[in-house]
């Protein structure tokens, strides 16, 4: 697929920018003659963080670039952003599962084979079957379909373009099925807490298929600690990792491997939340994590690798697990 994306569309958010941009490119390539209005797709509060070598752009700045003839696409639950967008004079369209959304997403099902959902636009209802994994990618697709409808693009055509996508980039919820039936999910592209949470929710849904679920997690990417004292930042980081550990247990993930002392609070919180007996293990290196997994994976297991403290090490872990097909009895 050629990466052609309208230059007058800005995508803003802490996570999901790259996947949304690639989905936009798929639709724009499928309908090359479409005339897109100046559009700001704001996935969440935050900035573009210098995406693709560009300067960081905050959501308020993105709104300032949209004129009266432009379009702003926002999540229906983000009332602050929606109210700010209304002040620009642009057309504001909301998306999401909220009943107030202009474009609604319902009946989302994340499975090991992909993600399906229903889209409601006015009185019309459409079924979307993405090859990609994860409810959060379905939400990104909703943002793209909302922007495409504002550009006058036939919804069925836009949906078909998205359904043909097998991936929105390397290491983004990328499924690998080994010859022995073990499913690896490479999502090492980001360690932002919301990205980790979304990936864990997808893993839990895949677990409802009867698969044993295993999460391999590392240190979180926390970038908004500016202005904090050393003690405040330490507590902030502890609490963020603690929340992830508790989420793992509440989602009934069957096994947790935490890599690195920086991420130890994930392991500690999992133990406190569920009083686990060996289900959570803290290791000091990728090599130790590999040794544990190599000797314990069984046919049908689903393993989420969410570790990006050292991208080279993360990719090495995924590739080594892919090549290892030793099966033990669960």
C-alpha positions as CSV (number, residue, x, y, z in Angstrom):
1,X,0.0,0.0,0.0
2,X,1.4,3.4,-0.9
3,X,1.4,5.7,2.1
4,X,-0.6,8.6,0.7
5,X,-2.4,10.7,3.3
6,X,-4.1,14.0,2.9
7,X,-1.7,16.8,4.0
8,X,-4.6,18.9,5.4
9,X,-5.5,16.3,8.0
10,X,-3.9,16.5,11.4
11,X,-4.0,13.5,13.9
12,X,-3.5,14.4,17.5
13,X,-3.4,12.2,20.6
14,X,-1.1,10.5,23.1
15,X,-1.5,7.1,21.5
16,X,-3.1,5.9,18.2
17,X,-1.7,8.5,15.9
18,X,0.4,6.2,13.7
19,X,-2.4,3.6,13.4
20,X,-5.0,6.2,12.6
21,X,-2.7,7.9,10.0
22,X,-2.1,4.5,8.3
23,X,-5.8,3.9,8.2
24,X,-6.4,7.3,6.7
25,X,-3.8,6.5,4.1
26,X,-5.6,3.3,3.2
27,X,-8.9,5.2,2.6
28,X,-7.2,8.1,0.7
29,X,-5.4,5.6,-1.6
30,X,-8.7,3.8,-2.3
31,X,-10.4,7.1,-3.2
32,X,-7.6,9.3,-4.6
33,X,-9.9,11.9,-6.1
34,X,-11.6,12.7,-2.8
35,X,-11.5,16.3,-1.6
36,X,-10.8,16.3,2.1
37,X,-11.7,19.4,4.1
38,X,-9.1,20.7,6.6
39,X,-9.6,18.2,9.4
40,X,-8.3,17.7,12.9
41,X,-8.7,14.2,14.3
42,X,-8.2,14.5,18.0
43,X,-8.0,11.1,19.7
44,X,-7.2,12.3,23.2
45,X,-5.7,15.2,25.0
46,X,-2.0,15.5,24.5
47,X,0.3,16.2,21.6
48,X,1.7,14.6,18.5
49,X,5.0,14.4,20.3
50,X,7.0,15.2,17.1
51,X,5.5,12.4,15.0
52,X,7.5,11.5,11.9
53,X,10.1,14.1,12.6
54,X,7.7,17.0,12.8
55,X,7.4,19.5,15.7
56,X,5.2,18.5,18.6
57,X,1.7,19.8,18.0
58,X,-0.8,20.1,20.9
59,X,-4.6,19.6,20.4
60,X,-5.3,23.3,21.0
61,X,-2.9,24.2,18.2
62,X,-4.5,21.7,15.9
63,X,-7.9,23.3,16.5
64,X,-6.5,26.7,15.7
65,X,-5.5,25.5,12.2
66,X,-9.1,24.5,11.3
67,X,-11.3,27.2,9.8
68,X,-15.0,27.6,9.5
69,X,-15.0,25.2,6.5
70,X,-13.1,22.6,8.4
71,X,-14.0,19.5,10.4
72,X,-13.0,18.4,13.8
73,X,-13.4,14.7,14.8
74,X,-13.4,14.0,18.6
75,X,-14.3,11.2,20.9
76,X,-17.8,11.7,22.2
77,X,-16.7,11.3,25.8
78,X,-14.1,14.1,25.6
79,X,-16.5,17.0,26.4
80,X,-13.8,19.5,27.0
81,X,-12.3,19.0,23.6
82,X,-15.7,18.9,21.9
83,X,-16.7,22.2,23.5
84,X,-13.3,23.8,22.5
85,X,-13.8,22.5,18.9
86,X,-17.3,24.1,18.8
87,X,-15.7,27.5,19.4
88,X,-13.7,27.2,16.1
89,X,-16.8,27.4,13.9
90,X,-15.8,24.2,12.2
91,X,-18.1,21.2,11.8
92,X,-17.6,19.0,14.9
93,X,-18.3,15.3,14.7
94,X,-18.0,12.9,17.6
95,X,-17.5,9.2,17.6
96,X,-17.5,6.3,20.0
97,X,-19.8,4.1,22.1
98,X,-21.4,7.0,23.9
99,X,-25.1,7.4,22.9
100,X,-24.5,11.0,22.1
101,X,-21.9,10.2,19.4
102,X,-22.6,11.3,15.9
103,X,-21.0,8.1,14.6
104,X,-21.6,5.2,17.1
105,X,-19.6,2.0,17.5
106,X,-21.5,-0.9,19.0
107,X,-21.1,-4.7,19.5
108,X,-17.3,-4.7,19.4
109,X,-15.8,-8.2,19.5
110,X,-12.0,-8.6,19.7
111,X,-10.9,-12.1,18.8
112,X,-7.7,-13.8,17.7
113,X,-8.8,-13.6,14.1
114,X,-9.5,-9.8,14.1
115,X,-11.9,-7.2,15.4
116,X,-15.5,-6.8,14.4
117,X,-18.0,-4.0,15.2
118,X,-21.2,-2.3,14.0
119,X,-21.1,1.4,13.0
120,X,-24.2,3.5,13.2
121,X,-24.3,6.7,11.1
122,X,-27.7,8.4,11.1
123,X,-30.3,5.7,10.3
124,X,-27.8,3.5,8.5
125,X,-25.9,0.6,10.2
126,X,-22.7,-1.0,8.8
127,X,-20.7,-4.1,9.8
128,X,-16.9,-3.7,9.9
129,X,-14.6,-6.7,10.1
130,X,-11.0,-5.6,10.7
131,X,-8.2,-8.1,10.3
132,X,-6.3,-6.3,13.0
133,X,-6.5,-7.1,16.7
134,X,-7.9,-4.8,19.4
135,X,-10.8,-2.7,20.4
136,X,-8.6,0.4,20.5
137,X,-7.8,-0.1,16.8
138,X,-11.6,-0.3,16.2
139,X,-11.9,3.1,17.8
140,X,-9.1,4.5,15.6
141,X,-11.0,3.1,12.6
142,X,-14.1,4.9,13.8
143,X,-12.3,8.2,13.8
144,X,-11.1,7.6,10.2
145,X,-14.6,6.6,9.0
146,X,-16.1,9.7,10.7
147,X,-13.6,11.9,8.9
148,X,-14.1,10.0,5.6
149,X,-17.9,10.5,5.8
150,X,-17.3,14.2,6.3
151,X,-15.3,14.3,3.1
152,X,-18.3,12.7,1.2
153,X,-16.6,9.3,0.8
154,X,-18.9,6.4,0.5
155,X,-18.9,4.6,3.8
156,X,-18.9,1.1,2.3
157,X,-15.8,2.1,0.2
158,X,-14.0,3.4,3.2
159,X,-14.9,0.3,5.2
160,X,-13.6,-2.0,2.5
161,X,-10.3,-0.1,2.4
162,X,-9.9,-0.6,6.2
163,X,-10.9,-4.3,6.0
164,X,-8.1,-4.9,3.5
165,X,-5.5,-3.7,6.0
166,X,-3.6,-6.5,7.6
167,X,-1.5,-4.2,9.8
168,X,-1.1,-0.6,10.8
169,X,2.6,-0.9,11.3
170,X,5.3,-3.2,12.7
171,X,5.0,-4.2,16.3
172,X,1.5,-2.9,16.6
173,X,-0.8,-5.7,17.9
174,X,0.9,-7.9,15.3
175,X,-0.2,-11.6,15.7
176,X,2.2,-14.4,15.0
177,X,1.0,-18.0,15.1
178,X,3.7,-20.6,15.6
179,X,3.6,-24.0,14.1
180,X,2.8,-25.4,17.5
181,X,-0.3,-23.3,17.9
182,X,1.1,-20.7,20.3
183,X,-0.1,-17.2,19.4
184,X,2.4,-14.3,20.0
185,X,1.1,-10.7,19.9
186,X,3.9,-8.2,19.3
187,X,2.8,-4.9,20.6
188,X,6.2,-3.5,21.5
189,X,5.6,-0.2,19.7
190,X,4.5,1.7,22.8
191,X,4.5,1.4,26.6
192,X,2.1,4.3,27.3
193,X,-0.2,3.2,30.1
194,X,-3.4,3.5,27.9
195,X,-1.7,1.5,25.2
196,X,-0.8,-1.2,27.7
197,X,-4.3,-1.3,29.1
198,X,-5.9,-1.6,25.7
199,X,-3.6,-4.4,24.7
200,X,-4.3,-6.3,28.0
201,X,-8.0,-6.0,27.4
202,X,-7.6,-7.5,23.9
203,X,-5.5,-10.3,25.4
204,X,-8.3,-11.0,27.9
205,X,-10.9,-11.2,25.2
206,X,-8.8,-13.6,23.3
207,X,-8.6,-15.7,26.5
208,X,-12.4,-16.2,26.3
209,X,-11.6,-18.5,23.3
210,X,-10.2,-21.0,25.8
211,X,-6.6,-19.9,25.4
212,X,-4.2,-19.5,28.4
213,X,-3.2,-15.9,28.4
214,X,0.4,-14.7,29.2
215,X,1.5,-11.0,29.5
216,X,5.1,-10.0,29.2
217,X,5.4,-6.4,30.4
218,X,8.2,-3.9,31.0
219,X,8.6,-0.3,32.3
220,X,5.9,2.1,31.3
221,X,6.5,5.2,29.2
222,X,5.5,8.1,31.4
223,X,6.3,11.5,29.9
224,X,4.3,14.0,31.9
225,X,6.3,14.2,35.1
226,X,7.7,17.7,34.4
227,X,7.8,20.0,37.4
228,X,7.6,17.2,40.0
229,X,10.0,16.7,42.8
230,X,12.1,13.5,42.8
231,X,9.8,12.1,45.5
232,X,6.6,13.1,43.6
233,X,7.9,11.6,40.4
234,X,8.8,8.4,42.2
235,X,5.3,8.1,43.6
236,X,3.7,9.0,40.3
237,X,5.6,6.2,38.6
238,X,4.9,3.7,41.3
239,X,1.1,4.4,41.1
240,X,1.1,4.1,37.3
241,X,2.8,0.7,37.4
242,X,0.7,-0.4,40.3
243,X,-2.5,0.2,38.3
244,X,-1.3,-2.0,35.5
245,X,-0.5,-4.8,37.8
246,X,-4.0,-4.7,39.3
247,X,-5.6,-4.5,35.8
248,X,-3.7,-7.7,34.8
249,X,-5.4,-9.6,37.7
250,X,-8.8,-8.1,37.2
251,X,-8.7,-9.1,33.6
252,X,-7.9,-12.7,34.7
253,X,-4.7,-12.8,32.7
254,X,-3.3,-16.2,33.7
255,X,0.4,-15.5,33.8
256,X,2.5,-12.3,34.1
257,X,6.2,-11.9,33.5
258,X,7.6,-8.5,34.4
259,X,11.0,-7.5,33.0
260,X,13.3,-5.1,34.9
261,X,13.4,-3.6,38.4
262,X,11.9,-0.3,37.0
263,X,8.7,-2.2,36.4
264,X,8.7,-4.2,39.7
265,X,5.6,-2.4,41.0
266,X,3.5,-4.1,38.2
267,X,4.6,-7.5,39.7
268,X,4.1,-6.3,43.3
269,X,0.6,-5.0,42.7
270,X,-0.4,-8.2,40.9
271,X,0.5,-10.1,43.9
272,X,-1.3,-7.8,46.3
273,X,-4.4,-7.7,44.1
274,X,-4.8,-11.4,43.5
275,X,-2.5,-13.1,46.1
276,X,-1.0,-15.1,43.3
277,X,1.2,-18.1,43.9
278,X,3.8,-17.9,41.1
279,X,1.5,-16.6,38.4
280,X,3.5,-13.3,38.4
281,X,7.3,-13.5,38.0
282,X,9.8,-10.6,38.1
283,X,12.9,-11.2,36.0
284,X,15.9,-9.0,35.4
285,X,16.4,-9.4,31.7
286,X,14.9,-10.4,28.4
287,X,17.0,-13.5,28.4
288,X,15.4,-14.6,31.7
289,X,12.0,-13.9,30.3
290,X,12.8,-16.0,27.2
291,X,14.0,-18.9,29.3
292,X,10.8,-19.0,31.3
293,X,8.6,-18.8,28.3
294,X,10.6,-21.3,26.2
295,X,10.1,-23.9,28.9
296,X,6.4,-23.3,29.8
297,X,4.4,-22.4,26.7
298,X,1.8,-24.8,25.6
299,X,-0.3,-25.3,22.4
300,X,-3.0,-22.6,22.2
301,X,-1.4,-20.1,24.6
302,X,-1.7,-16.4,23.7
303,X,1.3,-14.4,24.7
304,X,1.3,-10.6,24.6
305,X,4.8,-9.0,24.5
306,X,4.6,-5.4,25.7
307,X,8.1,-4.4,26.4
308,X,9.8,-1.5,24.8
309,X,12.5,-0.2,27.2
310,X,15.0,-1.4,24.7
311,X,13.3,-1.9,21.3
312,X,16.2,-4.1,20.0
313,X,15.8,-6.4,22.9
314,X,12.0,-6.5,22.5
315,X,12.2,-7.5,18.9
316,X,14.8,-10.1,19.8
317,X,12.5,-11.6,22.4
318,X,9.6,-11.8,19.9
319,X,11.7,-13.3,17.1
320,X,13.3,-15.9,19.5
321,X,9.9,-16.9,20.8
322,X,8.6,-17.2,17.2
323,X,11.4,-19.6,16.3
324,X,11.0,-21.6,19.5
325,X,8.3,-24.2,19.2
326,X,8.9,-26.4,22.2
327,X,5.5,-27.5,23.6
328,X,4.8,-28.7,27.1
329,X,1.6,-30.0,28.6
330,X,-0.4,-27.2,30.2
